[in-house]
Amino acid sequence: MSVGAADQDEIASEQKYFDAAWEAREHKRQTLGGAAGAAVGGKASIAVGQAAKAQIEQLGDPDEAVAMGRFDQDDGETYYVGKAVIRDGDGELLVISWKAPGAAPYFTASYDDRKGVARKRTFEVERNRIVSFDDVVFADLAERVGELTALEHEGIDDAVLRDLEAGRDGEMRDIVQTIHSMQYELVRSDLEQLLIVQGGPGTGKTVVGLHRVSWLLFNHAEQLTPADVLVIGPNPTFTRYIRQVLPGLGDHQIEHRDLRGLGPQGSTGREEHADVARIKGQLRMAQLLTRGLVQRIRFPERAAQLDVGPATDVAASFDRVEVEGALSRSLNQARSYNAGRAAMRSWLTSMVSIRARRGVQVPSTAIDAALERVWPSLTPQMFLRDLFGSRDRLLAAAGEDFTAAEVRMLFRPAAERVSDERWSLTDVALLDEAEKLLNGNGVLFEHIVVDEAQDLSPMQLRSVRRRSRSGSYTVLGDLAQSTGPWARDSWDDLVRELMFRHPASIAPLKFGYRVPQQVYALAAQLLAHSAPAVEPLSVVRIGPAEPDLRQVLAGELGAEAVRAARDYAARGLFVGIICADEQRPGVVAVLDHNDVQYQDTRVGALGSSINLVGAVDAKGLEFEAVVVVEPQAIAGQGAHGLRLLYVALTRTTKFLTVVHSGVVLPIPGSDPVEVPALQKASADEKKPRPAPRAVPVPDAALDKFSADWAAAMGVRLAADVAAAAQPRLWNAIVDAFADELERLREE
Ligand SMILES: Nc1ncnc2c1ncn2[C@@H]1O[C@H](COP(=O)(O)OP(=O)(O)OP(=O)(O)O)[C@@H](O)[C@H]1O
């Protein structure tokens, strides 16, 4: 219930409390600011200054309200809950942090399990001024249990609905004030696990993942610093959309990366056929790369010996047997290609100094030139360009794992210069693999959040896995939105690829916060055809309008879409035009012809008014009004086009216009799907909450990982040893794997 005029006294008294807390917080900010400013020379002084700065950041914005709610316990105690803890001059707690265990009742109390809470109050504020508040008195709810709406049953109160009505722009906001108890349980669940959050569009997966990071940093400060956390999203636009959430929660310097840049070289938009993308996403590519790289280490064909120094003045010579012996030893002892190369260089340097004529100084360039002939210096980009640009190299590296046809598909002419080579999204994971083979593992993270994880290929998962120190992840995704070459119908393979050391669990989120009832009723018609195993979600609110379905001639799709978008924008709404690739030029032509200001999200950011978004890139984003152009074309984009259309139709928080040339939902005649609507459901329809599903950890999880590693490193090559031209070298490779396995076991 909301306050009326009679509650003004109550607001005034609350305001006094807010004012006092604000004074205390700002006083602390000033004191800390003084400490930060005074920290000039000296290590200790700088450390104090940095600590002070970090504390200031955690206080949040001076304009922000000191608290978002409070709860009154049965024992008469009242706690105000805010983003940061605030104490008065005597050290008395005025506000507790939402992340503190003591704040849990604010999020978890319900009418049937009050957790000792009599009343929960949620404030509506403008800066630090209280405008209104909503009270939930749990005893009242329990008394009227028979009359409760389904929303009240589920603990979704007026404050949530009010929050959802708020305007949207190009940046995601935090939801601290209204985190639902199911979301809160996920936010605070164990650090030491692979947690997979499966939920339909707009169920709050992303916000849950980000709030979980903030909660974990606060509650596991001894184990986790901001530098230990990595957040991975699908593309740069999405990363920009979410990147203010954690700073808004007081957590700065957390690394955000996107799949297009998760490696030593980002994607530069190379297009490739889905079949090629599919091959390149498979784990056997790791073996191909390993073999391809090892094959770069060899005694020069047809050469009788390896000479150091110019032909006219050779300083030292080595025969095939001794060079191959040295190559084997160097490879055997090394953890990476470049570490082996350094070992080989040391050997050459010391041997040359022994063999060179007394008094002759052999320049290091001569040693480098000889080394280059047997063990070339490579970057990931050089290595992959050479490999994909040579049928012979590909065939040799493919071994028996790839058919000749597959090798032909992998081949592409190499660009003249490495810097001109264009890289596809799937290349990024291969470049990352190459980087690991060349230089060993890079920075490791204690906790990794992976958003929109439903589309990741095994090679991309391997890229993620490589960055994990301990197997602690939060994976967010929706199987019903899984599209592309790696569309999946279960999380099993992802668990297999990512899990080590810690157990895995899959937890559902089922309440749809973003999409209004009328819009979801349309989108959910697709589910039975596109993802029959996935339950439609329960929508928490009714929107302002039915979907606006506009049929036009095929040639007028762009014009009508732009007209609809401009009308929405003229009303001050944040708009997304979502279309298939084939419709894009038509829409762009109309936008440009009419001088419409818009942002193309392909360039990596959202604008504040009209945005043009590809159906794939729309994943994870939301707008106040969405114009979906020609659903049939979106549905025709790839094998999981209906899922892509489902994504497009579920991006709006308020209005949806579908501009089509005849078909709104391109599915064979089907019965309408009953969408569970919390707004409409009666009280006794309350369903039990699904519990997180634990995925048992196979005893052999670590062994399995080791086996994968061995396979990827090419242990299967053992079979090739007999046929190999350089048996000693191959034996060394196999020995090197044994070494790697041993190291992994120790880890
Ligand atoms: N408890 C909540 N209170 C208020 N708003 C919420 C709550 N949970 C989610 N939302 C809002 O719902 C919208 C969707 O959230 P989010 O993007 O995290 O969903 P998602 O499940 O990741 O969606 P998608 O599957 O499309 O990626 C956001 O605007 C978010 O702020």
The ligand as an SDF file (V2000), in Angstrom:
LIG
                    3D

 31 33  0  0  0  0  0  0  0  0999 V2000
   13.9530   -7.4570   -8.7560 N   0  0  0  0  0  0  0  0  0  0  0  0
   13.8970   -6.5490   -9.7080 C   0  0  0  0  0  0  0  0  0  0  0  0
   13.4400   -5.3200   -9.4440 N   0  0  0  0  0  0  0  0  0  0  0  0
   13.3640   -4.3680  -10.3970 C   0  0  0  0  0  0  0  0  0  0  0  0
   13.7300   -4.5640  -11.6760 N   0  0  0  0  0  0  0  0  0  0  0  0
   14.1960   -5.7770  -11.9950 C   0  0  0  0  0  0  0  0  0  0  0  0
   14.3100   -6.8290  -11.0450 C   0  0  0  0  0  0  0  0  0  0  0  0
   14.8150   -7.9070  -11.6670 N   0  0  0  0  0  0  0  0  0  0  0  0
   15.0350   -7.5450  -12.9400 C   0  0  0  0  0  0  0  0  0  0  0  0
   14.6580   -6.2740  -13.1470 N   0  0  0  0  0  0  0  0  0  0  0  0
   14.7280   -5.5010  -14.3900 C   0  0  0  0  0  0  0  0  0  0  0  0
   14.3280   -6.3300  -15.4530 O   0  0  0  0  0  0  0  0  0  0  0  0
   15.0450   -6.0140  -16.6230 C   0  0  0  0  0  0  0  0  0  0  0  0
   15.6710   -7.2510  -17.1960 C   0  0  0  0  0  0  0  0  0  0  0  0
   16.7670   -7.6360  -16.3890 O   0  0  0  0  0  0  0  0  0  0  0  0
   18.0270   -8.3980  -17.0160 P   0  0  0  0  0  0  0  0  0  0  0  0
   18.4930   -7.6970  -18.2310 O   0  0  0  0  0  0  0  0  0  0  0  0
   18.9630   -8.6680  -15.9300 O   0  0  0  0  0  0  0  0  0  0  0  0
   17.3020   -9.7350  -17.4840 O   0  0  0  0  0  0  0  0  0  0  0  0
   17.9290  -10.9770  -18.2440 P   0  0  0  0  0  0  0  0  0  0  0  0
   17.3020  -12.1760  -17.6470 O   0  0  0  0  0  0  0  0  0  0  0  0
   19.4060  -10.9000  -18.2180 O   0  0  0  0  0  0  0  0  0  0  0  0
   17.3850  -10.7410  -19.7070 O   0  0  0  0  0  0  0  0  0  0  0  0
   17.8660  -11.3710  -21.1130 P   0  0  0  0  0  0  0  0  0  0  0  0
   17.5200  -12.8200  -21.0960 O   0  0  0  0  0  0  0  0  0  0  0  0
   17.0800  -10.6250  -22.1030 O   0  0  0  0  0  0  0  0  0  0  0  0
   19.3350  -11.1270  -21.1990 O   0  0  0  0  0  0  0  0  0  0  0  0
   16.0500   -4.9360  -16.2470 C   0  0  0  0  0  0  0  0  0  0  0  0
   15.5150   -3.6820  -16.5610 O   0  0  0  0  0  0  0  0  0  0  0  0
   16.1510   -5.0830  -14.7470 C   0  0  0  0  0  0  0  0  0  0  0  0
   16.4990   -3.8760  -14.1360 O   0  0  0  0  0  0  0  0  0  0  0  0
  1  2  1  0
  2  3  1  0
  2  7  2  0
  3  4  2  0
  4  5  1  0
  5  6  2  0
  6  7  1  0
  6 10  1  0
  7  8  1  0
  8  9  2  0
  9 10  1  0
 10 11  1  0
 11 12  1  0
 11 30  1  0
 12 13  1  0
 13 14  1  0
 13 28  1  0
 14 15  1  0
 15 16  1  0
 16 17  2  0
 16 18  1  0
 16 19  1  0
 19 20  1  0
 20 21  2  0
 20 22  1  0
 20 23  1  0
 23 24  1  0
 24 25  2  0
 24 26  1  0
 24 27  1  0
 28 29  1  0
 28 30  1  0
 30 31  1  0
M  END
$$$$
